[in-house]
Amino acid sequence: MAVCEAVVCGSSLLWPRVLLFGDSITQFSFQQGGWGASLADKLVRKCDVLNRGFSGYNTRWAKIILPRLIRKGNGLDSPVAVTIFFGANDSALKEENPKQHIPLEEYAANLTSMVRYLQSADVPESRLILITPPPLCEAAWGQECLRQGCKLNRLNSVVGEYARACLQVAQDCGIDALDLWTLMQQDSQDFSSYLSDGLHLSPKGNEFLFSHLWPLIEKKVSSLPLLLPYWRDIAEAKPALSLLGDGDH
């Protein structure tokens, strides 16, 4: 059965789905104006967009929970697209934030491990997108750290190292990548307006991310038909034939 069709599972339909997997920047993406909410709105009649963002998580923990989100041997449930968006916490400075910090080499290895796991769970590399962490505005995040009673625990230059590692994993694995860290700083622009507190995305940052992510997602879901017929196409005399028949869904 083609991935673009709805699958009958018991008495219900299992719609195609896009899985967003990441940390708080993914978790918060379903807030009003968030990039995940915009994606869900764009695809509302084509597939489900599932938010599996976990605030504060790093790739060490993400690697452990991924098999709970997508299980092997269930090909009919395979997502049509998956975003993997980690690094904002992994790149925390070890001396200031040892719980979230992940060494650079382990970060790359964890991303690779997640990609390989998804491939083994019948999610081909053509459906995967790695997203680098966004740049860090140290002035704004430093103020946030002061409010939390701690020292500045991240540096933009260090985040850049993790972004480059993320891109290298994508290249090595042959999958799409979105280099948010570079794009937001392109042409030496002031990227602070893309961030709400120096780390998380502002409304403008959410819009920026969506505008660059959508072309990557669109090519993965372009073949998906409308979920159930357009209302004008439903047979008036026998609607069940249109809604429950074997025609296009």
N, C-alpha and C positions, 0 to 999 in steps of 0.2 A: 504494500500500500504506500502510495506517495506520501511524503512527510507533510504535504500541504493539505491533506484531507483530515477531517475530523474522524476520530476513531471511536467506534461504539465499544464501550466498556461496561458490561452489565446493562443497566437501564439508562446510563448517562453517556454523554459525549465527552471525550477527552480532546480538548482543543489543542492545536499547536501552541507552543509557548516560547517566549524569550526569557532567559534567566539572567538576572543582574546579580552578580556575586561580588561582594566587596565589604568595605568597612563603613564608617559613618557617612562618608560622602555618597555612598550608595544607599544606606539606610534612610538618610534625609532626602533622597531624591524624589520621593513621592509626596513631599510637601508641596503646597501650592506654588506653581511655577518651577518646580524641580525638573531636572532633566529626565528622570525616570517617569514622572507624571506626564511630561510632554510626549515621551515615547509611547506610553500606554494609550494616550489620547490618539496619537497618530495611527495606532494599530488596533483600535478598539474593536473593529469588525473583522479583523484578520487573525488575531491570536491573543493569548493572555500574556501579559508582561508581569513576571514574578519578581518581587523585590526580596532578595536574600542578602541584605546588607546588615552587618553586625558591628555596631559602634565599638571602637577601640580595638578591634581584632587585627592581628598581624597574619602573615602567611603561614607561620608555624601552626597556629590554631586553625586557620582556614583549611589547610591541607588535611587536618584530622576530620573536620566536619563535612567536607565535600562529598564523601560517599553516602552521607545521610540525605543529601539533597538530590543526587543523581545516582541511581543504583545500576550496577551492571546487570545485563541479561534482560533489560526491559526496553528494547529498542523502540517500541511503539510510543514510549514516553520520552524519547530523545528530543531535547530542545532544538528549535530551528536556529537559535543563536544564543551565545553565552558571552557575557562580558565578565572579565576578571580584573578587578580594580583595587589593588592593594599597593602599599608602599608608604603612605602618609604616616603610619604608625611604625612600620619596620624601620624607617629611617630616623626614628627618634634617637637622640644621643644616648649612648650606653651609660655614661656617667651620671646623667640627669634623669633618665627614664629607662632603667634596665628591664622592667617588666615587658614593655612593648617593643623594645629594640631587638632587631634581628640582624646579625652580621650580613654584610652585603652578599657574600658568596652563598650563604644559606638562603637568603631571600631569592636569589636567582634559581637555586636548586629547588626551592619550594614551588615557585611558579612553574618550572619545568615539570615537576612531579604532578602538579594539578592538571597541566595540559595533557600529559601522558595518561593520567587516570581517565580523563574525559574521552580521550581517543579509545581507550580500552573499553569504555562504556558506550561505544557506538555513537560518539559525538565527533565527527570528523573535524580536522583542523580548519576546513573551510567555513565552519560555523563559529569559530572562536575569535574573540577580540581581547587583546590585552590593552589596558589603559594605564598610562604612567600616572604617578601622583602629580598633582598640580604644584606649581612653585609655592614657596612659603614666603609670606611677607613677615620678616623677622620683627619689624617694629610693632606691628599690630599683634602678632602672636606673643611677643614678649610682654605686652600689656595684659594679655589674657592669662599668661602664666603667672604674672604678679597677682592678679585677682584670685588665682587658684592657690597662691601661697608657695609658688615654686619658681625656679630660675628658667630662663629660656632653654627649652629642651629639644629644639630642632634648629637646623641651619639650612638655608636654601641651597647652598653649595653641596651639602651632603644629600639632600633630596634629589639633586641633579644626578648624583652618582647612582642612586637607585633607579631613577628614570632611565638612565642609559643602560643599566643592567636589564631592566624590563624590556627595552627595545631589542637588546641582544637575544634574549630568550625568544621573543617573537620571531626574530630573523632565523634563529637556529631551528625553531619548530615549524617554520613556514606558515605562520598565522598572521592575521591582521593586527596592527597596533595603532593606537592613538597617542601621539606624543604630546600630551597636555602640557607638560612642563615647558617644552620648547615653544609651543604655539602661543601660550599666554605671555611669553616674554619676547616674542618676535619683534624685530626692529627696535629693540630696547624700549618697548612701550611700558608704561606704568601699569603693572598687572594687579595692583592692590584693590582696584574696584571689582575685580573678579572674586574677591574673597570677603567673607563676612567678618571674620575674626583673625585673619592672617593665615588660616589653615583650611577652613570649610568654605564652600562656595556661596557666594552672594547670588541674588536673582540674576544679575548680569553674568556671573560665572556659570550658573546653570544653563542659561540661554546659550552661552558660548560653547559649552560642552555638548549640548544637544545638537547645535548646528554642525559640529564637526563629527559627531558620532552617527547622526542619521544617515549620511551617505554610505557608511560601512554596514549599518543594519539593513538599509533598504535593499542592497544587492543580495542579502541573505534571505529576505522575506518577499521579494518581488513576485515570486510565483504563487504566493498564497492567494487563494480565491476569497471572496467575501464569505464570512461565516453566515450560513443560511441565506436564502434568496432575498433580493431587494423586494420591498413590500409591494411594488407595482407588478412584480413577476409572480406573486403568489396566486394560484388558481382560486378564483372567487368561489366557485361552486364546490370544489373539493380541496380545501387548503391543505389537508393532511398529505395529499399527493406531493405537494411542493415542499412541505416542511418535514415529512418523515419518509419520503420516497428515496429512491436510489440515485436521484439526479445530483446536480452540483450542490454542494453545501456552501 
